[in-house]
Amino acid sequence: MIEDDDSRHRFLSAYVEGRIDKLFVNYVGAELVEGQLIATIYSPALLNSEREYVLLATQNALSSQPREQHARSLEATTLRLKSLGLTDAQIAALPGKPAVEWHTEILAPMSWHHRRAPRL
């Protein structure tokens, strides 16, 4: 009889509601490396936050908002994107993301390697 060691399992929960349109890790026991592409997701909430960030990042700070308020708004949007699971690199790349691209890549937030064989 082969027993699986439940203490070595890791679960990844979604940070945001949405629809997974492409899954890149599609079998139980797959090894993950931090930053590895797991899936692409369509999420209206995430898409709106991304677009808000792009607007603020590209908006001239001399707009109707005072400079300090603009900086606070940009920081708040950045923190929201991080809480939704985006990395710093993904956030920095958002201004170059085409407006017609509605999907976001979901990356592994941690590495996990199953190195031990199951107990027999």
NUKOL-955240 format. One record per residue: residue number from 0; x, y, z of N, C-alpha, C in turn. Coordinates in Angstrom, 2 decimals, padded with zeros to 5 digits. Layout:
nr, n.xx, n.yy, n.zz, ca.xx, ca.yy, ca.zz, c.xx, c.yy, c.zz
NUM, X, Y, Z, X, Y, Z, X, Y, Z $
...
# end
This chain:
nr, n.xx, n.yy, n.zz, ca.xx, ca.yy, ca.zz, c.xx, c.yy, c.zz
0, 000.85, -001.17, 000.00, 000.00, 000.00, 000.00, 000.90, 001.25, 000.00 $
1, 000.59, 002.19, -000.84, 001.34, 003.45, -000.91, 000.51, 004.52, -000.22 $
2, 001.13, 005.25, 000.70, 000.46, 006.34, 001.39, 001.07, 007.66, 000.96 $
3, 000.22, 008.62, 000.75, 000.65, 009.97, 000.41, 000.85, 010.75, 001.70 $
4, 001.88, 011.58, 001.74, 002.17, 012.40, 002.92, 001.44, 013.73, 002.78 $
5, 000.27, 013.86, 003.42, -000.55, 015.08, 003.31, 000.16, 016.32, 003.83 $
6, 001.12, 016.16, 004.71, 001.81, 017.33, 005.27, 002.71, 018.00, 004.24 $
7, 002.95, 017.35, 003.12, 003.82, 017.91, 002.09, 003.03, 018.57, 000.96 $
8, 001.71, 018.67, 001.09, 000.89, 019.31, 000.07, 000.85, 020.81, 000.30 $
9, 000.73, 021.55, -000.77, 000.57, 023.00, -000.70, -000.64, 023.36, -001.55 $
10, -001.43, 024.29, -001.07, -002.60, 024.73, -001.80, -002.42, 026.19, -002.18 $
11, -002.79, 026.50, -003.41, -002.77, 027.89, -003.88, -004.20, 028.33, -004.04 $
12, -004.56, 029.40, -003.39, -005.91, 029.93, -003.48, -005.91, 031.13, -004.42 $
13, -007.05, 031.33, -005.04, -007.19, 032.48, -005.94, -007.23, 033.76, -005.12 $
14, -006.59, 034.79, -005.64, -006.61, 036.11, -005.00, -007.76, 036.95, -005.53 $
15, -008.33, 036.54, -006.66, -009.32, 037.37, -007.34, -010.32, 036.46, -008.06 $
16, -011.55, 036.94, -008.18, -012.55, 036.21, -008.95, -012.23, 036.34, -010.43 $
17, -012.52, 035.29, -011.17, -012.30, 035.35, -012.60, -012.47, 033.99, -013.24 $
18, -012.16, 033.94, -014.52, -012.28, 032.71, -015.30, -010.89, 032.33, -015.81 $
19, -010.45, 031.13, -015.46, -009.18, 030.64, -015.98, -009.42, 030.19, -017.41 $
20, -008.71, 030.80, -018.35, -008.89, 030.44, -019.75, -007.81, 029.49, -020.25 $
21, -006.67, 029.47, -019.60, -005.63, 028.52, -020.00, -004.88, 028.11, -018.74 $
22, -004.74, 026.81, -018.57, -004.06, 026.26, -017.41, -002.77, 025.60, -017.86 $
23, -001.65, 025.96, -017.23, -000.35, 025.45, -017.63, 000.16, 024.36, -016.68 $
24, -000.46, 024.21, -015.54, -000.12, 023.14, -014.58, -001.37, 022.28, -014.50 $
25, -001.35, 021.15, -015.16, -002.59, 020.42, -015.32, -002.55, 018.97, -014.82 $
26, -001.71, 018.70, -013.83, -001.74, 017.37, -013.23, -001.36, 017.46, -011.77 $
27, -001.90, 016.54, -010.99, -001.63, 016.50, -009.56, -000.18, 016.10, -009.34 $
28, 000.49, 016.80, -008.45, 001.88, 016.48, -008.13, 002.89, 017.25, -008.96 $
29, 002.44, 018.18, -009.79, 003.37, 018.97, -010.59, 004.27, 019.80, -009.69 $
30, 005.52, 019.95, -010.08, 006.46, 020.78, -009.33, 006.35, 022.21, -009.84 $
31, 006.35, 023.14, -008.91, 006.26, 024.56, -009.25, 007.53, 025.28, -008.85 $
32, 007.90, 026.25, -009.64, 009.02, 027.13, -009.34, 008.44, 028.53, -009.19 $
33, 008.85, 029.24, -008.15, 008.35, 030.59, -007.94, 008.51, 031.41, -009.22 $
34, 007.42, 032.07, -009.62, 007.43, 032.87, -010.84, 007.01, 032.11, -012.08 $
35, 006.82, 030.80, -011.97, 006.41, 029.98, -013.11, 004.98, 030.33, -013.51 $
36, 004.71, 030.37, -014.80, 003.37, 030.64, -015.30, 002.46, 029.46, -014.96 $
37, 001.38, 029.74, -014.24, 000.42, 028.70, -013.86, -000.81, 028.74, -014.76 $
38, -001.31, 029.94, -015.04, -002.56, 030.07, -015.79, -002.68, 031.48, -016.34 $
39, -003.61, 031.64, -017.27, -004.06, 032.97, -017.67, -005.51, 033.09, -017.22 $
40, -005.86, 034.26, -016.73, -007.19, 034.47, -016.15, -007.81, 035.72, -016.76 $
41, -009.12, 035.66, -016.93, -009.88, 036.86, -017.25, -010.63, 037.23, -015.98 $
42, -010.35, 038.40, -015.45, -010.99, 038.88, -014.24, -011.34, 040.35, -014.42 $
43, -012.62, 040.68, -014.45, -013.00, 042.09, -014.59, -012.40, 042.97, -013.49 $
44, -012.37, 042.48, -012.25, -011.82, 043.28, -011.15, -010.33, 043.54, -011.35 $
45, -009.60, 042.51, -011.75, -008.16, 042.65, -011.98, -007.90, 043.54, -013.19 $
46, -008.67, 043.35, -014.24, -008.51, 044.17, -015.44, -008.76, 045.65, -015.14 $
47, -009.80, 045.93, -014.36, -010.08, 047.33, -013.99, -008.95, 047.93, -013.16 $
48, -008.40, 047.16, -012.24, -007.28, 047.65, -011.43, -006.04, 047.88, -012.28 $
49, -005.79, 046.98, -013.23, -004.65, 047.16, -014.13, -004.81, 048.43, -014.95 $
50, -005.99, 048.65, -015.48, -006.23, 049.84, -016.31, -006.16, 051.13, -015.49 $
51, -006.63, 051.06, -014.25, -006.52, 052.23, -013.37, -005.04, 052.55, -013.13 $
52, -004.22, 051.51, -012.90, -002.79, 051.71, -012.69, -002.15, 052.35, -013.93 $
53, -002.46, 051.83, -015.10, -001.88, 052.37, -016.34, -002.27, 053.83, -016.52 $
54, -003.52, 054.14, -016.25, -003.98, 055.53, -016.37, -003.20, 056.44, -015.43 $
55, -003.07, 056.00, -014.17, -002.34, 056.81, -013.19, -000.85, 056.89, -013.51 $
56, -000.26, 055.78, -013.97, 001.17, 055.74, -014.25, 001.53, 056.61, -015.45 $
57, 000.62, 056.73, -016.39, 000.92, 057.50, -017.60, 000.35, 058.92, -017.55 $
58, -000.49, 059.15, -016.57, -001.12, 060.47, -016.43, -000.11, 061.49, -015.95 $
59, -000.20, 062.64, -016.48, 000.67, 063.73, -016.07, 000.30, 064.13, -014.65 $
60, 001.27, 064.19, -013.77, 001.02, 064.58, -012.38, 000.52, 066.02, -012.27 $
61, 000.58, 066.76, -013.34, 000.09, 068.14, -013.32, -001.39, 068.23, -013.66 $
62, -002.07, 067.09, -013.67, -003.50, 067.08, -013.96, -004.25, 067.80, -012.84 $
63, -005.54, 067.58, -012.77, -006.35, 068.27, -011.77, -006.01, 067.84, -010.34 $
64, -005.35, 066.71, -010.18, -004.95, 066.25, -008.84, -003.64, 066.89, -008.42 $
65, -003.52, 067.27, -007.16, -002.21, 067.70, -006.66, -001.22, 066.53, -006.75 $
66, 000.05, 066.84, -006.87, 001.10, 065.83, -007.05, 001.08, 064.77, -005.94 $
67, 000.91, 065.20, -004.68, 000.92, 064.25, -003.56, -000.27, 063.30, -003.63 $
68, -001.42, 063.83, -004.00, -002.62, 062.99, -004.12, -002.45, 061.98, -005.25 $
69, -001.85, 062.41, -006.36, -001.58, 061.52, -007.49, -000.66, 060.39, -007.05 $
70, 000.38, 060.72, -006.30, 001.33, 059.70, -005.83, 000.64, 058.72, -004.88 $
71, -000.24, 059.20, -004.02, -000.98, 058.32, -003.10, -001.93, 057.41, -003.88 $
72, -002.58, 057.94, -004.88, -003.49, 057.13, -005.70, -002.73, 056.03, -006.43 $
73, -001.57, 056.37, -006.96, -000.75, 055.39, -007.67, -000.26, 054.31, -006.70 $
74, 000.15, 054.70, -005.51, 000.62, 053.73, -004.51, -000.53, 052.82, -004.07 $
75, -001.72, 053.37, -003.87, -002.87, 052.56, -003.46, -003.23, 051.55, -004.54 $
76, -003.18, 051.96, -005.79, -003.48, 051.05, -006.89, -002.41, 049.97, -006.99 $
77, -001.16, 050.33, -006.78, -000.07, 049.36, -006.79, -000.27, 048.31, -005.69 $
78, -000.62, 048.76, -004.50, -000.86, 047.83, -003.39, -002.05, 046.91, -003.68 $
79, -003.09, 047.46, -004.30, -004.24, 046.64, -004.65, -003.84, 045.55, -005.64 $
80, -003.03, 045.90, -006.65, -002.58, 044.90, -007.62, -001.73, 043.82, -006.96 $
81, -000.88, 044.21, -006.01, -000.09, 043.21, -005.28, -001.00, 042.29, -004.48 $
82, -002.04, 042.85, -003.86, -002.95, 042.02, -003.07, -003.76, 041.08, -003.97 $
83, -003.89, 041.42, -005.25, -004.58, 040.56, -006.20, -003.64, 039.54, -006.83 $
84, -002.37, 039.53, -006.40, -001.44, 038.48, -006.82, -000.42, 038.86, -007.86 $
85, -000.38, 040.11, -008.31, 000.61, 040.49, -009.31, 001.96, 040.76, -008.64 $
86, 003.02, 040.46, -009.37, 004.37, 040.72, -008.88, 004.77, 042.15, -009.25 $
87, 005.87, 042.62, -008.65, 006.38, 043.95, -008.98, 006.70, 044.06, -010.47 $
88, 007.29, 042.99, -011.03, 007.65, 043.00, -012.45, 006.40, 043.06, -013.33 $
89, 005.36, 042.34, -012.97, 004.12, 042.39, -013.74, 003.49, 043.79, -013.68 $
90, 003.53, 044.39, -012.52, 002.96, 045.73, -012.36, 003.75, 046.74, -013.19 $
91, 005.08, 046.66, -013.13, 005.92, 047.58, -013.90, 005.70, 047.45, -015.40 $
92, 005.32, 046.24, -015.86, 005.13, 046.00, -017.29, 003.74, 046.41, -017.78 $
93, 002.83, 046.76, -016.89, 001.45, 047.07, -017.29, 001.33, 048.20, -018.31 $
94, 002.10, 049.28, -018.20, 001.94, 050.34, -019.22, 002.21, 049.86, -020.65 $
95, 002.96, 048.78, -020.81, 003.23, 048.24, -022.14, 002.26, 047.15, -022.57 $
96, 001.32, 046.79, -021.70, 000.34, 045.75, -022.02, -000.68, 046.32, -023.00 $
97, -000.92, 045.63, -024.13, -001.89, 046.15, -025.10, -003.29, 046.27, -024.48 $
98, -004.00, 047.33, -024.82, -005.33, 047.57, -024.28, -006.31, 046.46, -024.67 $
99, -006.04, 045.77, -025.77, -006.95, 044.71, -026.21, -006.67, 043.38, -025.50 $
100, -005.63, 043.31, -024.69, -005.31, 042.09, -023.94, -006.09, 042.10, -022.63 $
101, -007.04, 041.19, -022.51, -007.91, 041.13, -021.35, -007.47, 040.11, -020.32 $
102, -006.46, 039.33, -020.64, -006.03, 038.26, -019.74, -004.79, 038.68, -018.95 $
103, -004.66, 038.08, -017.79, -003.50, 038.31, -016.93, -002.86, 036.97, -016.62 $
104, -001.54, 036.95, -016.64, -000.82, 035.74, -016.29, -000.77, 035.59, -014.77 $
105, -001.07, 034.39, -014.30, -000.97, 034.07, -012.88, 000.32, 033.28, -012.70 $
106, 001.20, 033.79, -011.84, 002.50, 033.18, -011.60, 002.52, 032.51, -010.23 $
107, 003.30, 031.45, -010.12, 003.42, 030.73, -008.84, 004.05, 031.66, -007.81 $
108, 003.40, 031.84, -006.65, 003.96, 032.71, -005.62, 005.05, 032.05, -004.78 $
109, 005.26, 030.76, -004.99, 006.27, 030.03, -004.21, 006.75, 028.84, -005.03 $
110, 007.88, 028.29, -004.64, 008.39, 027.06, -005.26, 007.96, 025.89, -004.40 $
111, 007.71, 024.79, -005.05, 007.40, 023.59, -004.31, 007.91, 022.39, -005.10 $
112, 008.80, 021.65, -004.47, 009.37, 020.45, -005.08, 009.12, 019.27, -004.16 $
113, 008.50, 018.25, -004.69, 008.27, 017.03, -003.92, 009.50, 016.14, -004.11 $
114, 010.35, 016.06, -003.12, 011.62, 015.35, -003.25, 011.60, 013.94, -002.69 $
115, 010.68, 013.66, -001.79, 010.64, 012.34, -001.17, 009.66, 011.43, -001.88 $
116, 009.99, 010.18, -001.96, 009.07, 009.20, -002.51, 007.98, 008.92, -001.47 $
117, 006.78, 008.53, -001.90, 005.74, 008.19, -000.93, 006.18, 007.03, -000.05 $
118, 005.61, 007.01, 001.17, 005.91, 005.90, 002.08, 005.25, 004.65, 001.56 $
119, 005.94, 003.53, 001.69, 005.37, 002.24, 001.27, 004.89, 001.46, 002.46 $
# end
